[in-house]
Amino acid sequence: MDKSNNKSSVLNIGMRFTMYGSLLFMVLGFLLSRMSNVSYIGFIVFIVIMQALQSLLSQYVKATGRVTLFAFNGMLLTFVTAGMDVIFLVFLKLGLLGYFWALIGGLFVSDMYLFWRGQILASLTLKKVNKDLEQQMVRFSLPLIPNSIVWWATNAVGRYFVVYFLGATANGIFAVGNKIPSMLSVVNSIFFQSWQISAIEEFKSPDRQEFFSNVFRIYSELMFLGTSLLIFILKPLMHIIVSDTFFVAWKYIPFLLLSVIYSSFSSFLGQYYVAAKKTSGVFTTTIYGTLLNVLLNFILIPKFHLFGASVASMLSYLVVWIVRAHDVEKLIQTKYDWRNLIINHFIILLQIVVLFYMQGIFMAIFETILVLIIFAENIEIVQVLIGSIRRN
């Protein structure tokens, strides 16, 4: 997206590293197949390579401004994969093999579509690689690799502690509890598709401080409003989507929803580092959250069981957000609407208290009142959403 760089050169370097990585992965897959009895290694290697290519091409078309093409490709990948799942699993009954073939089919159609509509071949050349640009891209990318691993560990470590201290049954309940917060994560992922582009485009603008501050305010309102609505419908929704065995998972969901909020805020600020090409800050700040998460899980799970796991996740992401909020001030000084943040937190915490200590009609009345209050407090995002619906 930098105007100073040649788009074709960036794509060629990305393709070069993708091919090198694919060849290395093929060698590792071959060696693993010779040394173990792991099934379907060939399928797994092929799927990962096609996913890497799909990621490269889709990010390229998005970064070159073809957002409609990027969005349509995502839908194409989903529908083709789902259609092939029906064919291979339901009609042909191929089991796990059919699932692999469906993934391969969806990725193949997506990759070919991007090659065609994205005019990728016209942008690929055999000219000598721009070494200076390649070094810049490597320096930019390297910290993001351990960061992705550490971020994954932060998400996953709680489950391993749960299995170790509480057993597989508790881990199943905890997994069910994570399903509802994943709905909020979907809202967050949709927002980030546009935020990644906007953060880079506006980073060097003279009014960037006001822009970043305004976007965060709107974004935080959206996340708090979504969390409030999910808490409001939590118990009825759990009665519908899970069996009585797993209904107890509702107790841990409010804290996991707060985890998603703090994780999302941390990711929002993470784009500051990306836009400034100072990605080492992304990695170092993530480390704080991971280390704290491990420590808190070790301390809290034996004493408070699944409550300990959910609170450990919430606090670790909260710390990452706080650390990043302080650290990114040297890049962009963001103005936070502290009144709005405090009131939203207070209402969410009241909803959680009502959820735990009230039943029946009293719970419904108080939850409804609190949801109406949070709608009034975040009326700006409500007006934005209504305006978008009317325009469409």
LOFIRO-110913 format. One record per residue (C-alpha): residue number from 1; x, y, z. Coordinates in steps of 0.5 Angstrom, whole numbers, m for minus. Layout:
REM LOFIRO-110913
  num     c1     c2     c3
  NUM      X      Y      Z
...
***
This chain:
REM LOFIRO-110913
  num     c1     c2     c3
    1      0      0      0
    2      6      5      0
    3      6      9     m6
    4     14      9     m6
    5     14      1     m7
    6     12     m2    m14
    7      6     m7    m13
    8      9    m12    m17
    9     16    m12    m14
   10     12    m13     m7
   11      8    m19    m10
   12     14    m22    m13
   13     18    m22     m7
   14     12    m25     m3
   15     11    m31     m8
   16     18    m32     m8
   17     18    m33      0
   18     11    m37     m1
   19     15    m42     m6
   20     21    m43     m1
   21     16    m44      5
   22     12    m49      1
   23     18    m53     m2
   24     21    m53      5
   25     14    m56      8
   26     14    m61      3
   27     21    m64      5
   28     19    m64     12
   29     12    m67     10
   30     16    m73      6
   31     21    m74     12
   32     15    m74     17
   33     11    m79     13
   34     18    m84     13
   35     19    m83     20
   36     12    m84     23
   37      5    m87     21
   38      1    m80     21
   39     m4    m81     16
   40     m6    m76     11
   41      0    m72     11
   42      0    m71      4
   43     m7    m68      4
   44     m5    m64     10
   45      2    m61      6
   46     m2    m60      0
   47     m8    m56      4
   48     m3    m52      8
   49      1    m50      1
   50     m6    m48     m2
   51     m8    m44      4
   52     m1    m40      4
   53     m2    m38     m3
   54     m9    m36     m2
   55     m7    m32      4
   56     m2    m28     m1
   57     m6    m27     m7
   58    m12    m25     m3
   59     m8    m20      2
   60     m5    m17     m5
   61    m12    m16     m8
   62    m14    m12     m2
   63     m8     m8     m1
   64     m8     m6     m8
   65    m15     m3     m7
   66    m20     m9    m10
   67    m24    m10     m4
   68    m30    m12     m7
   69    m26    m18    m11
   70    m23    m19     m4
   71    m30    m20     m1
   72    m33    m24     m6
   73    m27    m29     m6
   74    m28    m30      1
   75    m35    m32      0
   76    m33    m36     m6
   77    m29    m40     m2
   78    m34    m41      3
   79    m40    m43     m1
   80    m35    m48     m6
   81    m32    m51      0
   82    m39    m52      4
   83    m42    m55     m3
   84    m37    m60     m4
   85    m37    m62      4
   86    m45    m64      2
   87    m43    m68     m4
   88    m37    m71     m1
   89    m39    m73      6
   90    m47    m73      5
   91    m48    m76     m2
   92    m41    m80     m3
   93    m40    m81      4
   94    m32    m81      4
   95    m31    m79     11
   96    m25    m75     13
   97    m22    m76      6
   98    m28    m73      3
   99    m27    m67      8
  100    m20    m66      5
  101    m22    m66     m2
  102    m27    m61      0
  103    m22    m56      3
  104    m18    m58     m3
  105    m23    m56     m8
  106    m25    m50     m5
  107    m18    m47     m4
  108    m17    m49    m12
  109    m23    m45    m14
  110    m21    m39    m10
  111    m14    m39    m12
  112    m15    m40    m19
  113    m21    m34    m19
  114    m16    m30    m16
  115    m10    m31    m21
  116    m16    m30    m26
  117    m19    m24    m23
  118    m13    m21    m20
  119     m9    m21    m26
  120     m3    m24    m22
  121      0    m27    m28
  122      1    m20    m31
  123      4    m18    m25
  124      9    m24    m24
  125     16    m23    m27
  126     23    m26    m27
  127     27    m20    m26
  128     32    m19    m21
  129     29    m18    m14
  130     30    m12    m11
  131     34    m14     m5
  132     33     m7     m1
  133     25     m8     m1
  134     26    m15      0
  135     30    m14      7
  136     25     m9      9
  137     20    m14      8
  138     24    m19     12
  139     25    m14     18
  140     18    m12     18
  141     15    m19     18
  142     20    m23     22
  143     17    m20     29
  144     10    m22     27
  145     12    m30     26
  146     13    m31     34
  147      8    m26     35
  148      3    m30     32
  149      6    m37     35
  150      5    m33     42
  151     m2    m30     41
  152     m4    m37     39
  153     m1    m40     46
  154     m4    m34     49
  155    m11    m37     47
  156    m10    m44     48
  157     m6    m45     54
  158    m12    m44     58
  159    m15    m51     55
  160     m8    m55     57
  161     m8    m52     64
  162    m16    m54     65
  163    m14    m61     62
  164     m8    m62     67
  165    m12    m60     73
  166    m19    m61     72
  167    m20    m66     66
  168    m23    m67     59
  169    m30    m66     62
  170    m28    m59     64
  171    m25    m58     58
  172    m31    m60     54
  173    m35    m55     58
  174    m30    m49     57
  175    m30    m51     50
  176    m37    m50     50
  177    m37    m43     54
  178    m32    m41     48
  179    m37    m42     43
  180    m41    m35     45
  181    m35    m31     45
  182    m33    m33     38
  183    m40    m30     36
  184    m37    m23     38
  185    m30    m25     35
  186    m34    m25     28
  187    m36    m18     29
  188    m29    m16     31
  189    m26    m20     25
  190    m31    m16     20
  191    m29     m9     23
  192    m21    m11     22
  193    m22    m12     14
  194    m23     m5     13
  195    m19     m2     20
  196    m12     m6     17
  197    m13     m2     11
  198    m15      5     14
  199    m10      5     19
  200     m4      4     14
  201     m8     10      9
  202     m9     15     15
  203     m2     14     19
  204      2     19     16
  205     m4     24     15
  206     m4     31     19
  207    m10     29     23
  208     m9     22     24
  209     m9     23     32
  210    m17     25     31
  211    m18     20     26
  212    m15     14     30
  213    m18     16     37
  214    m25     17     33
  215    m25     10     30
  216    m23      7     37
  217    m29     10     40
  218    m34      8     35
  219    m30      1     35
  220    m31      0     43
  221    m38      2     43
  222    m39     m3     38
  223    m36     m8     42
  224    m39     m6     49
  225    m46     m6     45
  226    m45    m13     42
  227    m43    m16     49
  228    m49    m13     53
  229    m53    m16     48
  230    m50    m23     48
  231    m51    m23     56
  232    m58    m21     55
  233    m60    m27     51
  234    m54    m31     54
  235    m59    m36     58
  236    m64    m37     53
  237    m59    m38     48
  238    m56    m43     52
  239    m62    m47     53
  240    m63    m47     45
  241    m56    m49     43
  242    m53    m54     48
  243    m56    m60     52
  244    m57    m59     60
  245    m50    m62     61
  246    m47    m56     58
  247    m51    m51     60
  248    m47    m49     66
  249    m42    m46     61
  250    m46    m40     62
  251    m43    m38     68
  252    m36    m37     65
  253    m38    m34     58
  254    m39    m27     61
  255    m31    m27     63
  256    m29    m30     56
  257    m33    m24     53
  258    m29    m19     57
  259    m23    m23     54
  260    m25    m22     47
  261    m26    m14     48
  262    m19    m14     51
  263    m16    m18     46
  264    m20    m14     40
  265    m17     m7     43
  266    m10    m10     44
  267    m11    m12     36
  268    m13     m5     35
  269     m7     m2     38
  270     m3     m7     34
  271     m5     m4     28
  272     m1      2     30
  273      6     m2     30
  274      4     m5     23
  275      2      2     20
  276      9      5     23
  277     13     m2     21
  278     15     m2     28
  279     13    m10     29
  280     18    m11     34
  281     13     m8     39
  282      7    m13     37
  283     11    m18     39
  284     14    m16     46
  285      8    m13     48
  286      4    m20     47
  287     10    m23     51
  288      7    m20     57
  289      0    m23     56
  290      2    m30     55
  291      7    m30     61
  292      2    m27     65
  293     m4    m32     63
  294      1    m38     64
  295      2    m35     71
  296     m5    m34     73
  297     m8    m40     70
  298     m3    m44     74
  299     m5    m40     80
  300    m13    m39     79
  301    m15    m46     76
  302    m13    m51     82
  303    m17    m46     87
  304    m23    m43     82
  305    m23    m48     77
  306    m26    m46     70
  307    m28    m39     73
  308    m20    m39     74
  309    m19    m40     67
  310    m24    m35     64
  311    m21    m30     69
  312    m14    m31     67
  313    m16    m30     60
  314    m19    m24     61
  315    m14    m21     66
  316     m8    m23     61
  317    m11    m19     55
  318    m13    m13     59
  319     m6    m13     61
  320     m4    m13     54
  321     m9     m7     52
  322     m6     m3     58
  323      1     m4     56
  324      0     m3     48
  325     m4      3     50
  326      2      6     54
  327      7      4     49
  328      4      6     42
  329      3     13     45
  330     10     14     42
  331      7     13     35
  332      0     16     36
  333     m3     20     42
  334    m10     17     42
  335    m15     20     46
  336    m20     16     50
  337    m27     17     52
  338    m26     15     59
  339    m33     17     61
  340    m36     12     56
  341    m31      6     57
  342    m32      7     65
  343    m40      7     64
  344    m40      1     59
  345    m35     m3     64
  346    m40     m1     70
  347    m46     m3     66
  348    m43    m10     63
  349    m41    m12     70
  350    m48    m10     73
  351    m51    m15     68
  352    m46    m20     70
  353    m48    m19     77
  354    m56    m19     75
  355    m54    m26     71
  356    m52    m29     77
  357    m56    m27     83
  358    m63    m26     79
  359    m68    m31     76
  360    m74    m31     72
  361    m78    m24     71
  362    m74    m20     75
  363    m67    m22     72
  364    m71    m20     65
  365    m73    m14     67
  366    m67    m11     70
  367    m63    m14     64
  368    m67    m10     59
  369    m66     m4     63
  370    m59     m5     63
  371    m59     m6     55
  372    m63      0     54
  373    m58      4     58
  374    m52      2     54
  375    m56      3     48
  376    m57     10     50
  377    m50     11     52
  378    m47      8     46
  379    m52     12     41
  380    m47     14     36
  381    m45      7     34
  382    m53      6     34
  383    m54     11     29
  384    m48      9     25
  385    m51      2     24
  386    m58      5     23
  387    m55      9     17
  388    m51      4     14
  389    m58     m1     14
  390    m62      5     11
  391    m56      6      5
  392    m56     m1      3
***
